[in-house]
Amino acid sequence: MNKKKRNVRKKHKKAVEKTKAKRRALYEKKKTV
């Protein structure tokens, strides 16, 4: 069970990083405009 939980968290971390990057890109766009 613990192993599974750890795996999910790793995947989730990657997803969070992706969303963060998207948000950052949007923020930079707003800044330039």
PDB file as gemmi writes it, atoms N, CA and C in Angstrom:
CRYST1    1.000    1.000    1.000  90.00  90.00  90.00 P 1                      
ATOM      1  N   MET A   1       0.840  -1.205   0.000  1.00  0.00           N  
ATOM      2  CA  MET A   1       0.000   0.000   0.000  1.00  0.00           C  
ATOM      3  C   MET A   1       0.878   1.260   0.000  1.00  0.00           C  
ATOM      4  N   ASN A   2       1.871   1.266   0.858  1.00  0.00           N  
ATOM      5  CA  ASN A   2       2.735   2.446   0.936  1.00  0.00           C  
ATOM      6  C   ASN A   2       3.401   2.716  -0.411  1.00  0.00           C  
ATOM      7  N   LYS A   3       3.886   1.633  -1.036  1.00  0.00           N  
ATOM      8  CA  LYS A   3       4.560   1.812  -2.330  1.00  0.00           C  
ATOM      9  C   LYS A   3       3.606   2.475  -3.324  1.00  0.00           C  
ATOM     10  N   LYS A   4       2.375   1.982  -3.360  1.00  0.00           N  
ATOM     11  CA  LYS A   4       1.398   2.554  -4.305  1.00  0.00           C  
ATOM     12  C   LYS A   4       1.207   4.037  -4.019  1.00  0.00           C  
ATOM     13  N   LYS A   5       1.038   4.356  -2.762  1.00  0.00           N  
ATOM     14  CA  LYS A   5       0.813   5.774  -2.397  1.00  0.00           C  
ATOM     15  C   LYS A   5       1.987   6.626  -2.873  1.00  0.00           C  
ATOM     16  N   ARG A   6       3.197   6.131  -2.637  1.00  0.00           N  
ATOM     17  CA  ARG A   6       4.375   6.900  -3.023  1.00  0.00           C  
ATOM     18  C   ARG A   6       4.375   7.141  -4.532  1.00  0.00           C  
ATOM     19  N   ASN A   7       4.024   6.091  -5.280  1.00  0.00           N  
ATOM     20  CA  ASN A   7       4.000   6.199  -6.739  1.00  0.00           C  
ATOM     21  C   ASN A   7       3.018   7.281  -7.165  1.00  0.00           C  
ATOM     22  N   VAL A   8       1.833   7.254  -6.598  1.00  0.00           N  
ATOM     23  CA  VAL A   8       0.797   8.233  -6.969  1.00  0.00           C  
ATOM     24  C   VAL A   8       1.308   9.640  -6.699  1.00  0.00           C  
ATOM     25  N   ARG A   9       1.947   9.794  -5.550  1.00  0.00           N  
ATOM     26  CA  ARG A   9       2.413  11.135  -5.191  1.00  0.00           C  
ATOM     27  C   ARG A   9       3.437  11.631  -6.225  1.00  0.00           C  
ATOM     28  N   LYS A  10       4.322  10.738  -6.633  1.00  0.00           N  
ATOM     29  CA  LYS A  10       5.327  11.125  -7.640  1.00  0.00           C  
ATOM     30  C   LYS A  10       4.626  11.607  -8.905  1.00  0.00           C  
ATOM     31  N   LYS A  11       3.654  10.830  -9.366  1.00  0.00           N  
ATOM     32  CA  LYS A  11       2.916  11.209 -10.589  1.00  0.00           C  
ATOM     33  C   LYS A  11       2.238  12.553 -10.371  1.00  0.00           C  
ATOM     34  N   HIS A  12       1.630  12.708  -9.222  1.00  0.00           N  
ATOM     35  CA  HIS A  12       0.907  13.950  -8.934  1.00  0.00           C  
ATOM     36  C   HIS A  12       1.877  15.135  -8.967  1.00  0.00           C  
ATOM     37  N   LYS A  13       3.068  14.922  -8.407  1.00  0.00           N  
ATOM     38  CA  LYS A  13       4.065  16.004  -8.387  1.00  0.00           C  
ATOM     39  C   LYS A  13       4.357  16.460  -9.815  1.00  0.00           C  
ATOM     40  N   LYS A  14       4.535  15.502 -10.712  1.00  0.00           N  
ATOM     41  CA  LYS A  14       4.822  15.849 -12.115  1.00  0.00           C  
ATOM     42  C   LYS A  14       3.667  16.667 -12.690  1.00  0.00           C  
ATOM     43  N   ALA A  15       2.451  16.247 -12.403  1.00  0.00           N  
ATOM     44  CA  ALA A  15       1.277  16.954 -12.932  1.00  0.00           C  
ATOM     45  C   ALA A  15       1.252  18.373 -12.385  1.00  0.00           C  
ATOM     46  N   VAL A  16       1.535  18.514 -11.109  1.00  0.00           N  
ATOM     47  CA  VAL A  16       1.519  19.849 -10.486  1.00  0.00           C  
ATOM     48  C   VAL A  16       2.555  20.743 -11.164  1.00  0.00           C  
ATOM     49  N   GLU A  17       3.732  20.178 -11.408  1.00  0.00           N  
ATOM     50  CA  GLU A  17       4.779  20.970 -12.068  1.00  0.00           C  
ATOM     51  C   GLU A  17       4.299  21.440 -13.438  1.00  0.00           C  
ATOM     52  N   LYS A  18       3.617  20.554 -14.146  1.00  0.00           N  
ATOM     53  CA  LYS A  18       3.107  20.913 -15.490  1.00  0.00           C  
ATOM     54  C   LYS A  18       2.130  22.076 -15.371  1.00  0.00           C  
ATOM     55  N   THR A  19       1.179  21.978 -14.456  1.00  0.00           N  
ATOM     56  CA  THR A  19       0.184  23.038 -14.297  1.00  0.00           C  
ATOM     57  C   THR A  19       0.876  24.337 -13.876  1.00  0.00           C  
ATOM     58  N   LYS A  20       1.875  24.207 -13.012  1.00  0.00           N  
ATOM     59  CA  LYS A  20       2.594  25.414 -12.565  1.00  0.00           C  
ATOM     60  C   LYS A  20       3.240  26.101 -13.768  1.00  0.00           C  
ATOM     61  N   ALA A  21       3.852  25.313 -14.634  1.00  0.00           N  
ATOM     62  CA  ALA A  21       4.513  25.870 -15.822  1.00  0.00           C  
ATOM     63  C   ALA A  21       3.488  26.598 -16.678  1.00  0.00           C  
ATOM     64  N   LYS A  22       2.323  25.970 -16.856  1.00  0.00           N  
ATOM     65  CA  LYS A  22       1.263  26.597 -17.674  1.00  0.00           C  
ATOM     66  C   LYS A  22       0.876  27.939 -17.059  1.00  0.00           C  
ATOM     67  N   ARG A  23       0.650  27.924 -15.756  1.00  0.00           N  
ATOM     68  CA  ARG A  23       0.229  29.149 -15.076  1.00  0.00           C  
ATOM     69  C   ARG A  23       1.304  30.227 -15.235  1.00  0.00           C  
ATOM     70  N   ARG A  24       2.574  29.808 -15.091  1.00  0.00           N  
ATOM     71  CA  ARG A  24       3.674  30.767 -15.203  1.00  0.00           C  
ATOM     72  C   ARG A  24       3.659  31.396 -16.598  1.00  0.00           C  
ATOM     73  N   ALA A  25       3.449  30.574 -17.615  1.00  0.00           N  
ATOM     74  CA  ALA A  25       3.434  31.079 -18.992  1.00  0.00           C  
ATOM     75  C   ALA A  25       2.323  32.115 -19.137  1.00  0.00           C  
ATOM     76  N   LEU A  26       1.158  31.814 -18.628  1.00  0.00           N  
ATOM     77  CA  LEU A  26       0.033  32.751 -18.714  1.00  0.00           C  
ATOM     78  C   LEU A  26       0.408  34.053 -18.011  1.00  0.00           C  
ATOM     79  N   TYR A  27       0.997  33.924 -16.826  1.00  0.00           N  
ATOM     80  CA  TYR A  27       1.368  35.103 -16.046  1.00  0.00           C  
ATOM     81  C   TYR A  27       2.353  35.968 -16.837  1.00  0.00           C  
ATOM     82  N   GLU A  28       3.341  35.329 -17.439  1.00  0.00           N  
ATOM     83  CA  GLU A  28       4.329  36.093 -18.219  1.00  0.00           C  
ATOM     84  C   GLU A  28       3.643  36.804 -19.389  1.00  0.00           C  
ATOM     85  N   LYS A  29       2.713  36.129 -20.030  1.00  0.00           N  
ATOM     86  CA  LYS A  29       1.993  36.740 -21.157  1.00  0.00           C  
ATOM     87  C   LYS A  29       1.285  37.997 -20.674  1.00  0.00           C  
ATOM     88  N   LYS A  30       0.562  37.895 -19.582  1.00  0.00           N  
ATOM     89  CA  LYS A  30      -0.168  39.051 -19.047  1.00  0.00           C  
ATOM     90  C   LYS A  30       0.807  40.195 -18.763  1.00  0.00           C  
ATOM     91  N   LYS A  31       1.953  39.859 -18.211  1.00  0.00           N  
ATOM     92  CA  LYS A  31       2.959  40.870 -17.862  1.00  0.00           C  
ATOM     93  C   LYS A  31       3.368  41.662 -19.107  1.00  0.00           C  
ATOM     94  N   THR A  32       3.670  40.956 -20.184  1.00  0.00           N  
ATOM     95  CA  THR A  32       4.175  41.627 -21.376  1.00  0.00           C  
ATOM     96  C   THR A  32       3.087  42.499 -22.007  1.00  0.00           C  
ATOM     97  N   VAL A  33       1.868  42.050 -21.961  1.00  0.00           N  
ATOM     98  CA  VAL A  33       0.792  42.818 -22.620  1.00  0.00           C  
ATOM     99  C   VAL A  33       0.547  44.118 -21.867  1.00  0.00           C  
TER     100      VAL A  33                                                      
END                                                                             
